[in-house]
Amino acid sequence: MNRAERRILDLLGQLAERDFVVVDDPGGSPRRLATLAYVAEQHGFRYAEAHRVGRALQIQLVRTERAGTAPKAEDSRAVPGLRPGTLRPLGEAARTVRGLRDRIEFDAMAEDPSAWSRAAITTGCALFVSLVCAVYGWRAALIGFAVAEALSMGFLALEVVHRRRVARRVGAAGLASG
C-alpha cells in the first residue's frame, strides 16, 4: 500500500468514527489537503476551515446533515474521481479539487504572519548592513542595503499579487467564507 492509499485509509477511518475531523499535511500542501477534503465530501463531510501550525497546514472537516454511507477500508484503493492509488483528481473532480485548494490556500493566507515576515526581512537587512559596514565600509553597506531592500520589497509585492489572485478565484467561484 502506497502513501496516498494510507492517507485515504486513515481519513476514511476518522470519517467513520467522528463528526468533526482534522486532517493535516506536514509539508503544508493545499493540493493534497484539497484532494483529501474531496474524498471526505464523497462521504458526507464538508470543508470548514484551514489553519497553519508551524510549517504544517491543517483543515477541519464537518459532517453534513445528510447521512452518507459509512466509508469502508477497501474504498481507499478506488475513490471516484481520483486516479487509482494516487491523490490525483481526474475530470470533473479536478475542478472541484482546484476550488477546494484555492479556498484552503485563501483561508491559510489570512493567517499568514506578514508582519512577522516583514520584521524578519528588516532584521535580516539590518544584520547584513552591519556586517558589510564592519568589513567594507559604509558606502558598500549603503549599496548592499539598497539591493537587499529592493529584493525584499519585490518578494513582498509578489506575495500581495498572489494573495489577490487567490482571493479573486475564490470570490469568482463563490467559495468565500461567510
C-alpha positions in Angstrom: 0.0 0.0 0.0 1.5 3.4 -1.0 1.4 6.6 0.9 -1.6 8.0 -0.9 -3.7 4.9 -0.1 -2.6 5.0 3.5 -3.6 8.7 3.8 -7.0 7.9 2.3 -7.4 4.8 4.5 -6.6 6.9 7.7 -9.0 9.6 6.6 -11.8 7.0 6.0 -11.2 5.6 9.4 -11.6 9.0 11.0 -14.7 9.8 8.9 -16.3 6.6 10.1 -15.7 7.4 13.8 -16.3 11.2 14.1 -18.5 14.1 13.1 -15.5 16.5 13.2 -12.2 15.6 11.6 -8.9 17.4 11.5 -6.5 16.5 8.6 -3.0 17.8 8.5 -0.2 17.9 6.0 3.3 18.4 7.5 4.6 19.9 4.2 1.7 22.4 4.1 0.4 21.3 0.7 -3.1 22.8 0.0 -3.3 20.5 -3.1 -3.0 17.2 -1.0 -5.4 18.5 1.6 -7.9 19.6 -1.1 -7.9 16.1 -2.5 -8.5 14.6 0.9 -11.3 17.1 1.5 -12.8 16.0 -1.8 -12.7 12.4 -0.6 -14.4 13.5 2.7 -17.1 15.2 0.7 -17.8 11.9 -1.1 -18.7 10.5 2.4 -21.0 13.3 3.7 -18.5 15.8 5.1 -17.7 19.4 4.1 -14.6 21.6 4.4 -14.9 24.1 7.3 -11.6 26.0 7.7 -7.8 25.8 7.5 -5.1 26.8 9.9 -1.3 26.9 9.8 0.5 25.2 12.7 4.2 26.0 12.1 5.0 24.7 8.7 2.1 22.2 8.7 -1.3 23.0 7.3 -4.5 21.7 8.9 -8.0 21.6 7.6 -11.2 20.9 9.5 -14.0 18.8 8.1 -17.5 18.7 9.5 -20.2 16.1 8.9 -23.1 17.5 6.9 -26.8 17.0 7.9 -27.3 14.2 5.4 -26.2 10.8 6.4 -23.6 9.4 4.0 -22.6 5.8 3.5 -20.1 4.5 6.1 -16.6 4.5 4.5 -15.0 1.1 4.1 -11.3 0.2 4.1 -11.4 -1.2 0.6 -12.6 2.3 -0.6 -9.0 3.5 -0.2 -7.9 2.0 -3.5 -10.7 3.4 -5.7 -12.1 6.8 -4.9 -14.5 8.1 -7.6 -12.8 11.0 -9.5 -9.2 10.1 -8.4 -6.6 8.2 -10.3 -6.3 4.8 -8.5 -3.6 4.6 -5.9 -2.9 8.4 -6.0 -4.2 11.7 -4.8 -4.5 13.0 -8.4 -8.0 14.1 -9.4 -9.5 13.4 -12.8 -12.1 15.2 -14.9 -14.8 17.0 -13.0 -13.1 16.1 -9.7 -10.1 18.2 -10.8 -12.2 21.3 -11.0 -13.8 20.6 -7.6 -10.4 19.9 -6.0 -8.9 23.1 -7.6 -11.7 25.1 -6.0 -11.1 23.5 -2.6 -7.4 24.1 -2.9 -8.0 27.8 -3.6 -10.3 28.0 -0.6 -7.8 26.3 1.7 -5.0 28.5 0.4 -7.1 31.6 0.9 -8.0 30.6 4.5 -4.4 29.8 5.3 -3.1 33.0 3.8 -5.5 35.0 6.0 -3.4 33.7 9.0 0.0 34.2 7.4 2.1 36.3 9.7 3.0 39.0 7.1 4.0 41.3 10.0 6.5 38.7 11.1 7.9 38.2 7.7 8.4 41.9 7.3 10.1 42.1 10.7 12.3 39.2 9.7 13.3 40.8 6.4 14.0 44.1 8.2 16.1 42.4 10.8 18.0 40.4 8.1 18.7 43.6 6.2 20.0 45.4 9.3 22.3 42.5 10.1 23.5 42.4 6.5 24.2 46.1 6.5 26.1 45.9 9.9 28.2 43.0 8.6 29.0 44.8 5.3 29.7 48.1 7.1 32.1 46.4 9.5 34.0 44.6 6.7 33.9 47.0 3.7 32.8 50.4 5.0 29.7 52.5 5.0 29.4 53.1 1.2 29.3 49.3 0.4 26.9 48.8 3.3 24.5 51.5 1.8 24.6 49.9 -1.6 24.1 46.4 -0.1 21.2 47.7 2.0 19.5 49.2 -1.1 19.8 46.0 -3.0 18.6 43.8 -0.1 15.6 46.2 0.5 14.7 46.2 -3.2 14.7 42.4 -3.3 12.6 42.1 -0.1 10.1 44.6 -1.4 9.9 42.6 -4.7 9.1 39.4 -2.8 6.5 41.1 -0.7 4.9 42.6 -3.8 4.8 39.1 -5.4 3.1 37.8 -2.2 0.5 40.5 -2.4 -0.2 39.7 -6.1 -0.5 36.0 -5.3 -3.0 36.7 -2.4 -5.1 38.9 -4.7 -5.2 36.2 -7.4 -6.3 33.5 -5.0 -8.9 35.9 -3.4 -10.3 36.6 -6.9 -10.5 32.9 -7.8 -12.3 32.1 -4.5 -14.7 35.0 -4.9 -15.4 34.1 -8.5 -16.2 30.5 -7.5 -18.4 31.7 -4.7 -16.4 29.9 -2.1 -15.7 32.8 0.2 -16.4 32.0 3.9 -19.5 33.6 5.2 
